[in-house]
Structure formats: structure tokens, C-alpha cells
């Protein structure tokens, strides 16, 4: 029996298995590694960066590369097709270089969208953290305001405020009648969704062990919110910002298309699309270029938001 047991033990083959050891990684480090692998999100981010850079450097491109003046009119050279007389994207109904106007319009459209999204995000995150942490009467008041605003169609509110502010002849030519007013309108009306999202996350975070421990050792509510809660909302903030910028570009374009957005002589992609729609048969290139820029920008921003959401999803399997 002993000999048989020894032979059975000798027949056991031990396989050397190489165990892969991976050091602990934070969710942010893991998300950044996932983003580096996400080629589609990186491509969308590169497109947004290029468009933003082109819009910022519009004066330099206009002067040193295109050699044109985007405000100079030339009725004799109106509706030139792309590539004629040195105009890469042709000219508009007044003979102005279409590419130069698109670059300057990008400053207005992207500037309004980025600034309004940052304003709504600032309001939404601040109110969301405060209501989620304190609760009580503060939470009830903010939720009542959100419910009231959401009960009215957002487009209806935008049309009312745009008509009252942007169409007011007394404010025409002032800072309150230009893009600044549109930024304030969009920013002050777009924070409700962010507040609800941040409030829900804060309600969950305030019951975590490290928050209870910080409260037990005497940390002030302000320190807890800024040091422990807001940093854990970073992924939500970035995703919301990307999606809000894309949505606000569409809203600005829609308002400009309805004649309640950016007014001439300022150009935005929305009002360029509106003005060119009346000349569709004479210059189809005037419609295609701004429409394509709006679609491309919004699509890339949505792709970026979706990619960041997947990267920060702890249930994602690599």
C-alpha cells in the first residue's frame, strides 16, 4: 500500500503557473489607461482640439494664410464656388470669403457653448453638492425650483428670454444684447439636469465611511464638500461638460436659425446656416460647410462624453 501511494504521488505533475501581479490602481488611473486605448474617443478629441485651435487662430490664418478680409464685401464676386480666385470654400452672397467667416463664426459658436456649459456646470455642481449634503429645507427649495423649471418646455423658455433680451432695441449694441446675453440665458436655464445628477451622487457619497470619519474628527462641511465629495464627482463633471457643450451648440444654432440668436454683423455657425438657406440654389456650399461643422462638432463631443463614461465605469471588463 505504501509503495502504491508513493507511485501515485510521484505521478502528480506540478505545473509552474506564472501569476500575473498587478499593483492596485485608482479608478482615475484605470480610466486614463482605457482612454488611451479608445481610438475613437481620441480621434474625436483631436478633431475638437483642431477646430478650437483654428477658431482661436482665425485672425492669423485670415491675414497670413488666406490673405483676405472676412468683412470685405465684393458683390461682383458673390457666390463663387470653392477653389475659385483663391477662395478655398468660395464666397457668400456679399462676396466675403466663406472659410474666413467660418473660422470667426467658430469663435462665437464654440465660445458661447463652452462658456454657457461652464456656467451651468458651476451652478449645477454647487447646488447639487449643497442640497445633497445638507438635505432638509434647502433640498426641498432647490427641488421645487427644478420641478417648476422642468415643467415648462425648455425651448419655450429660451424663446421667451431670447425674444425679451436679445430682441430688445434698448439693449442693442450693448454687452447685454450680444453673445454675452445668450451665454447668460443658456447657462442660467441649463443647470437643472446637472444639479439632479450631482445631488444623487452626493446623497450616496455622504454615507460612505471616509465621509463619516471626516465628520467624526471635526472636519467642516465646506472641507468635506471640497476635499472629499467634489473630487469624487470629477468623472460625472467631465462627462456632463462634454455632453452639455454639444447640446448647447445645437441650441445656439436652433435659436440663430429662428432669428433669436447671434445677430449680424457677428457670425455664428447657426446664423450662417440660416442666411445661406435662402441661397441654396445659388450657393449650396454656403449650406454644407456650416452644417457639416455643427454636425461634426456635436458628434465628436457626444463621442467624447460616451468614451469618458465608459472609461470611468467600474463594471467595464478589459
Residue pairs with C-beta under 8 A, 6 or more apart in sequence:
25 33
27 235
27 312
27 314
28 234
30 311
31 235
31 308
31 311
31 312
32 311
34 310
34 311
34 316
34 318
35 41
35 42
35 307
35 308
35 311
36 42
38 307
38 310
38 311
40 303
40 307
41 303
41 304
41 306
41 307
41 308
41 311
44 299
44 300
44 301
44 303
44 304
44 307
45 300
45 304
47 296
47 297
47 300
48 297
48 300
48 301
48 304
51 106
51 110
51 293
51 296
51 297
52 106
52 110
54 61
54 103
54 106
55 103
55 104
55 106
55 107
55 110
56 107
58 100
58 103
58 104
58 106
58 107
61 100
61 103
62 68
62 69
62 70
62 97
62 100
62 103
62 104
66 86
66 88
66 97
66 99
66 100
67 86
68 86
68 87
68 97
68 100
69 97
69 100
70 96
70 97
70 100
70 101
70 103
70 104
71 96
71 265
72 95
72 96
73 94
73 95
73 96
74 91
74 94
74 95
74 96
75 94
75 95
76 95
77 85
77 91
77 95
78 91
78 92
78 93
78 94
78 95
79 90
79 91
79 92
79 93
79 279
79 282
79 283
79 286
80 87
80 90
80 91
80 95
81 90
81 283
81 285
82 88
82 89
82 90
82 98
82 285
83 90
84 90
87 97
87 98
87 99
88 99
89 97
89 98
89 99
89 102
89 285
89 289
90 98
90 283
90 285
90 286
91 97
91 98
92 98
92 101
92 275
92 276
92 283
92 286
93 275
93 276
93 279
93 282
93 283
93 286
98 285
98 286
98 289
99 289
101 267
101 272
102 269
102 272
102 289
102 290
102 293
104 267
105 267
105 268
105 269
105 271
105 272
105 290
106 269
106 293
108 179
108 262
108 266
108 267
108 268
109 249
109 252
109 253
109 268
109 269
109 270
109 294
109 297
110 249
110 297
111 179
112 179
112 182
112 183
112 186
112 248
112 252
112 262
112 268
113 245
113 246
113 248
113 249
113 252
114 245
115 183
115 187
116 182
116 183
116 186
116 187
116 190
116 248
117 187
117 190
117 241
117 244
117 245
117 248
118 187
118 241
119 183
119 184
119 186
119 187
119 188
120 186
120 187
120 188
120 189
120 190
120 191
120 194
120 244
121 191
121 194
121 237
121 240
121 241
121 244
123 187
123 188
123 191
123 194
123 195
124 191
124 192
124 193
124 194
124 195
124 197
124 198
124 240
125 194
125 195
125 198
125 230
125 233
125 237
127 142
127 191
127 195
127 198
127 199
128 194
128 195
128 196
128 197
128 198
128 199
128 201
128 202
129 198
129 199
129 202
129 225
129 229
129 230
129 233
130 138
130 142
130 225
131 138
131 139
131 142
131 143
131 195
131 199
131 202
132 139
132 198
132 199
132 200
132 201
132 202
132 203
132 205
132 206
133 202
133 206
133 221
133 224
133 225
133 229
134 221
135 203
139 199
142 195
142 199
146 192
146 195
146 196
149 157
149 189
149 192
150 192
154 189
155 254
157 189
158 185
158 186
158 189
158 251
158 255
158 260
159 255
159 258
159 260
161 185
161 189
162 182
162 185
162 255
162 260
162 261
163 260
165 171
165 176
165 177
165 181
165 185
166 177
166 181
166 182
166 260
166 261
166 263
167 260
168 177
171 177
171 181
175 181
178 262
178 263
178 266
179 262
179 266
182 252
182 255
182 261
182 262
186 248
186 251
186 252
190 244
190 247
190 248
193 240
194 240
194 244
197 236
197 240
198 233
198 236
198 237
201 232
201 233
201 236
202 229
202 233
205 211
205 228
205 229
205 232
205 233
206 229
210 228
211 224
211 228
211 229
214 223
214 224
214 227
214 228
215 224
219 227
219 228
235 308
235 309
235 312
238 308
239 305
239 308
239 309
239 312
240 305
242 301
242 302
242 304
242 305
242 308
243 301
243 302
243 305
245 301
246 297
246 298
246 299
246 301
246 302
246 305
247 298
249 269
249 294
249 297
249 298
249 301
250 294
250 298
252 261
252 262
252 268
252 270
253 261
253 268
253 269
253 270
253 273
253 294
254 261
254 270
255 261
255 270
256 262
256 268
256 270
256 271
256 273
256 274
257 270
257 271
257 273
257 274
259 274
261 268
261 270
261 271
262 268
262 270
262 271
263 271
264 271
264 275
269 290
269 293
269 294
270 290
270 294
272 286
272 290
273 287
273 290
273 291
273 294
275 286
276 283
276 286
276 287
276 290
277 287
279 286
280 287
310 316
